[in-house]
Amino acid sequence: MTAEVRLGVLASGRGSNLRNLVERGYEVVAMATNRPSCGAARLAREHGIAVGEFSQRRFGSLAERDTAMRDWLRSRRVELVVNAGYDRILSPEFVSAFPGRILNIHPSLLPAFGGAMDAVQKALAHGVKITGCTVHLVTDEVDAGPILLQAAVPVEPQDSPETLHARIQREEHRILPEAIELLAQKSPSLRQ
């Protein structure tokens, strides 16, 4: 059974985590993106999910973009924001609008390889034997919020960025829903 929480998903890529949440029956009521032609936006449209397009070139500043995105998500009564491959840093004003209600999935075992979208490549370049993924609460400091869940993934000698990333994504698809459930159980501000 899934938590009855109105989710707003932020994504810039293919949308595999969005697809996972939709297929598991989560109530995704909004999907915001800075890349209107990305796979996640196409997937959201296919499933009848409202898509908000927030390309930075449409706004005079990061603050203006995040204010517009915040207001759009609020207008759809989003209770929990899920960063699922969103490739932009959120402004402090956006973060403060959803205190303790923004999750991020990151493809490394934070604090290792935080702060960028190339964590998988960095893990391979550094020769680590284990990497993985982390679900954490978003704070003003990038990839430094409280960790909710992590999953370890061994690095195989023959791994390429693509093969390693595919195995990490399988774990992301497992722990992101678990983190949503955990947060919904612990947070009185979210419906259950």
DRENZA-150434 format. One line per 2 residues: their letters; for each residue z negated, y negated, x negated of C-alpha. Coordinates in pm, whole numbers, plus 50000, padded with zeros to 5 digits. Each point is the difference from the previous one (the first is absolute). Example, Ala and Ser with C-alpha at 12.3 -4.5 7.8 and 13.67 -1.06 7.14 Angstrom:
2
AS = 49220/50450/48770 ~ 50066/49656/49863
***
This chain:
192
MT = 50000/50000/50000 ~ 50088/49656/49867
AE = 49787/49689/50017 ~ 50104/49768/50282
VR = 50056/49699/49779 ~ 50286/49752/50033
LG = 50170/50015/49660 ~ 50218/49738/49836
VL = 50192/50142/49705 ~ 50132/49786/49713
AS = 50287/50162/49808 ~ 50290/49911/49773
GR = 50152/50340/49922 ~ 50120/50325/50152
GS = 49713/50035/50246 ~ 49873/50352/49925
NL = 49637/49902/50068 ~ 50104/49821/50321
RN = 50192/50312/50110 ~ 49694/50213/49924
LV = 49774/49781/50215 ~ 50249/49993/50289
ER = 50052/50377/49987 ~ 49622/50055/50004
GY = 49972/49798/50318 ~ 49837/49681/49875
EV = 50047/49691/50214 ~ 50218/49787/49772
VA = 50056/49683/50203 ~ 50160/49784/49731
MA = 50180/50032/49669 ~ 50039/49696/49776
TN = 50234/49985/49705 ~ 50134/49762/49740
RP = 50319/50210/49982 ~ 50159/50017/50349
SC = 50260/50258/49895 ~ 49751/50245/49844
GA = 49966/50356/50124 ~ 49656/49932/50149
AR = 50143/49724/50221 ~ 50282/50227/50117
LA = 49749/50276/50075 ~ 49777/49762/50196
RE = 50296/49880/50208 ~ 50103/50361/50072
HG = 49650/50065/50136 ~ 49983/49682/50206
IA = 49737/49840/49778 ~ 50007/49620/49986
VG = 50137/49886/49663 ~ 49903/49666/49848
EF = 50231/49871/49727 ~ 49823/49784/49741
SQ = 50246/49952/49716 ~ 49848/49752/49755
RR = 50315/49785/49991 ~ 49936/49905/50364
FG = 49670/49834/49907 ~ 49902/49712/49776
SL = 49708/50186/49843 ~ 49813/50330/49986
AE = 49728/49845/50215 ~ 50253/49904/50271
RD = 50149/50349/50002 ~ 49661/50170/50019
TA = 49883/49763/50273 ~ 50307/50083/50208
MR = 49953/50373/49938 ~ 49628/49978/50083
DW = 50072/49818/50327 ~ 50275/50247/50091
LR = 49769/50300/49940 ~ 49720/49835/50198
SR = 50240/49933/50290 ~ 50055/50377/50015
RV = 49622/50060/49997 ~ 50009/50195/49673
EL = 49656/50137/49918 ~ 50071/50161/49662
VV = 50266/49898/49746 ~ 50145/50273/49778
NA = 50188/49908/49683 ~ 50241/50290/49963
GY = 50231/49910/49716 ~ 49987/49625/50056
DR = 50113/49840/49675 ~ 49835/49660/50032
IL = 49649/49878/49927 ~ 49821/49872/50308
SP = 49850/49652/49993 ~ 49621/49952/50028
EF = 50058/49838/50341 ~ 50172/50312/50129
VS = 49734/50230/49856 ~ 49719/49796/50156
AF = 50170/50019/50342 ~ 49946/50379/50004
PG = 49668/50045/49814 ~ 49944/50363/49906
RI = 50299/50095/50215 ~ 50287/50017/49750
LN = 50073/50331/49829 ~ 50229/50045/49703
IH = 50149/50323/49869 ~ 50070/49984/49626
PS = 50178/50269/49793 ~ 49739/50038/49728
LL = 49636/50087/49957 ~ 49868/49646/49998
PA = 49889/49822/49796 ~ 50271/50156/49781
FG = 50346/49841/50032 ~ 49905/49747/50264
GA = 50170/49673/50076 ~ 50365/50103/50010
MD = 50251/50214/50184 ~ 50088/50198/49685
AV = 49680/50207/49975 ~ 50187/50333/49989
QK = 50222/49886/49713 ~ 49694/49868/49815
AL = 49817/50330/50042 ~ 50294/50187/49846
AH = 50041/49744/49720 ~ 49631/50030/49910
GV = 50014/50380/49993 ~ 49713/50056/50242
KI = 49942/50358/50115 ~ 49868/49904/50344
TG = 50092/49715/50228 ~ 49991/49976/50378
CT = 49949/49752/50280 ~ 49727/49778/50138
VH = 49927/49852/50340 ~ 49782/49690/49971
LV = 49899/49695/50197 ~ 50195/49689/49908
TD = 49810/49709/49848 ~ 50115/49681/49830
EV = 50006/50184/49667 ~ 50314/50217/49978
DA = 49935/50376/50021 ~ 49628/49947/49943
GP = 49854/50039/50349 ~ 49756/50276/50093
IL = 50157/50344/49964 ~ 49991/50217/50313
LQ = 50187/50311/49882 ~ 50189/50129/49699
AA = 50211/50308/49934 ~ 50085/50134/49656
VP = 50349/50123/49910 ~ 50071/50182/49672
VE = 50281/49866/49785 ~ 50239/50279/49901
PQ = 50183/49991/49663 ~ 50343/49992/50170
DS = 49907/49724/50247 ~ 50231/49707/50060
PE = 49882/49692/50189 ~ 50169/50144/50311
TL = 49843/50347/49987 ~ 49653/49865/49924
HA = 50028/49734/50269 ~ 50102/50265/50257
RI = 49684/50202/49927 ~ 49785/49686/50013
QR = 50153/49908/50337 ~ 49902/50337/50144
EE = 49640/49912/49916 ~ 50043/49647/50136
HR = 50113/50150/50330 ~ 49682/50208/50007
IL = 49738/49744/49900 ~ 50128/49686/50175
PE = 49933/50144/50348 ~ 49662/50129/49876
AI = 49912/49649/49883 ~ 50102/49850/50336
EL = 49774/50251/50177 ~ 49715/49929/49758
LA = 50027/49626/50047 ~ 50027/50032/50378
QK = 49681/50208/50007 ~ 49804/49759/49782
SP = 50121/49667/50133 ~ 49853/49875/50326
SL = 50275/49737/50018 ~ 50265/50269/50053
RQ = 50042/50192/50324 ~ 49948/50374/49989
***
